Amino acid sequence: MSKKWLIAVTGTVTHLLLGTVYAWSFFQTPITEFTGWNNAQAAWAFSLSIFMLGVTAAWAGNKMQVYGPRKLAMIGGALYALGYLISGFALANQSLILLYLGFGIIGGIGLGLAYVTPVATVSAWFTQKQGLATGMVVMGFGFGALVMSKFLAPIFLKISDGNLSAAFYYMGAIMIVLIPMLASFLQLPKNDRLQDVKQEKTSIVKYIKAKPFITVWLIFMINIVAGMIFISFQSPLLQDMLKVRMPNGTDFSNPEMIASLAASGATLIAVSSIFNGLGRFVWGSVSDKIGRMPTFRILLALQALIFVLLIFVSQPVVFSVLVCVVLLCYGGGFGVLPSLTKDMYGSKLMSSLYGALLTAWSVGGIIGPQIVAFMKDNYADKAGLYAFVVGGALLLVGLGISLLHHKKA
């Protein structure tokens, strides 16, 4: 295996482990039932994690030439693992503040440090087929929810006899070994290691203030909101739909019923994560052929149509299929963004401006989950309906904004 492909593969597996954060909806209901916290309170742990991911990625992208991708990714992986360990302690003591600190802030900072570096590193090694190469790396992140919901979480919950706190401890222990080990392979090509960092810093501000950057940032943020509506709550939303279709008098407190509903939710998380991952690779490759912004327009238009259809859907199977298509498009945004950034700004500014664009992930990571959490806490019977209306409207706005982007990409 050539060096650049070794780096691409290890970067992909690093993202696979980092992407386990996307299995949050697997834990959302068990955490609220175990602790008594409401949906909004619990969802803030996930929202904070994604917020810190985007903010830290912006800083890491600008510092990659200074500290190198290996150091940033190894420290990030260790912090993400520490977030799980602190979260286990938080759940054992039912401390919401500690959960926010561990899973949200510390874990999110770790994600941001470790996320941007494999993408920017692989982009530097692959001068051709940018969409395919970077799409492969971020595809790993999309598959993370599958690994967590169908393998790691069930195994650790079984070992710990259903103890959530212990399961988080196990996950932290695995992450703290594997992620730094994989991240140790990351390094930039020799001709990319020395750049005028001072010149890079002074150049970034004028690009961030310009209309093309703002347009892409808004489009990406709206695409994030749409996907986060399901990534954070797809399991509870599916379980709500299944409960409605069950006979009157069904005992939903029965352990077997709880396990059955949770298994259905975990299956949707796993299957949709495959689409999330494939979307990054497939749409990244498509963008190599038809262009970056035309691809984004297709993603937004397709999702807007699906959100309209979701308003009228009551069949769990149809709901699940549509969720998978939304996450296919959500993942596509991540597959297209790195190559779009490099096409617009060139190799020298790629890591810095790509990191800056990921702040849109921070904002979308708060808005998406909190839309559903608010609806579930205040309009339980109509939570999905109202969330789909809001999400669909935002996607139409995003599609309109994309038509304003005229810079060749």
Summary of the structure (lengths in Angstrom):
residues: 409
radius of gyration: 20.2
end to end distance: 31.8
largest distance: 69.4
contacts: 1648
relative contact order: 0.16
helix: 87%
strand: 0%
